[in-house]
Amino acid sequence: MPSSLVKFVVLFCLTNFTVLPLCDNAVGQSAPQVSPEKGVVCIYYKRLNPSNAFEGLLMQLINKHTTSGKFILRTDSNAQKAVYVDIGREIQPNERDVIERNLSARIGDMFLAKSDKSLKTVAQYRELFDLIAQNDRVFQQVDLTKAFDIKDTVYLFDFDAAAQNYSIFKNDRRPEALALYHFVNERWNSGQFYADYKSRVSKHDFKEFLDPDILNAIFQMRPQTPLPVELSEAQRRTISSADQKATWALILSIISLLISAFGLLTNTIQSRDKSDLLSRLDGKVKLLENRLNKPFYQTELTSEEDNRRTSQQIQGLIARVIALERAAGVKIMDDAHRTGSFKNETAAQLYDLIQLYRQKWSQEPSLTNVFGQLTLCLDDFAFRLSELENGLVMKDFVVRYAMPHIDALDALFQPEPDAPISTPAIVNEYIQQLEQILSITEIEVRVKISRFDNERHEKVGAILKTNLEPGTITKVLRRGFIHGESIRKAQVIRAE
């Protein structure tokens, strides 16, 4: 009995003098604040100019949750925008908020454990750029706590150094290989080994970051010889039908050529009326076209479809009559008659421009040798104007017809495919007015001065031994254009 009493007293004291003060303390004090989540951020980058990192970096950041996507980070001598994200146009000094917003969206928002003052100014991003540019290792961890008050675990991955030391990626247990695997997944996942490392990385398209030859060297991949495939009966019938159509098309071309030769011979031997001869020849061509093409390519049209095609058919007939007139040296229709058929304002402006420069070029002695080819280019483009009349949107018309038309004109003055563009000034005048009517902006390239830009230029060749600085453009083989938000890169040769 006494022992039981002693136990009760001890238990009572422990309960009242230990538990209760802890409870009072819990009630009297506020709960501790939870620190922000500490994340992992890896900065992947490649120099636009391997010999000088300060010309800009191609970058992509990933963390545990998302990726920044691919972007270009550039530097500038202007102190107002010492470092900025390339958005495809020049940023003005008064657009500082645009610079800061783009830097925050691409870089700053990728860090989780940071203070309110971390990476808030352009100067801080410039310090981060300098830190990245000084790194020359494939993969290393950097501490951003002291400089930027960022407590995340941060890594740098240099694709230029990776290309020089690609053999380390053959060992899938190295940290460099793990970082490359996370780049493919676009998330930084935990773990030290992944069984699908080779299959995932070897099939990934690294685009501008890593050359495919380097990837093949890592995994020693060889191109597979495709196995012969047995064609089905349906495929055989399709091929046979296509062969028949191609044969009839060839016959049509030969017949048209013979008719043209016959017309020229008849016109030389006999002094018949040229207008009557052209009418009969045109009728024969129409008859042959209807007989040969209708069984394969035409179906019975509804009245609605006939009405929709009426304008295009009229323009096609006008273009054919123009060509026949020119071949025979006669004039049946006047220009005013043709111009009035266009109700679309842009089509009418383009047609007037074509007629103006057809006359100018005919009077230019330097274009005598190529005037016939220039005329064919103008006639073909004039025929395409009916597409605008039929409702084709301007964006599609520019891509399908206007840009190839300009390329065809340039090609007349390029003696070789790899020769630079040397189009005469009087032809360039026509091209500039054509671009103005269609709201096309040509990408300006100053040979031996402009620097290569991945966003605006496409490298189709390189010159290795030159006095020019690497990255300088030496030739332009095809013009580049900007139309709205669409960009066709200029094809250039650059110095290496």
PyMOL commands that set and color helices and strands:
alter all, ss='L'
color gray80, all
select helices_A, chain A and resi 2-28+53-55+79-81+96-106+108-110+122-133+145-148+159-164+166-170+175-185+197-202+212-219+233-269+274-297+303-328+335-339+345-362+365-384+386-389+394-411+425-437
alter helices_A, ss='H'
color red, helices_A
select strands_A, chain A and resi 40-47+57-62+71-75+83-85+139-142+153-158+441-442+457-463+473-478+481-483+486-488+490-495
alter strands_A, ss='S'
color yellow, strands_A
deselect
rebuild
show_as cartoon
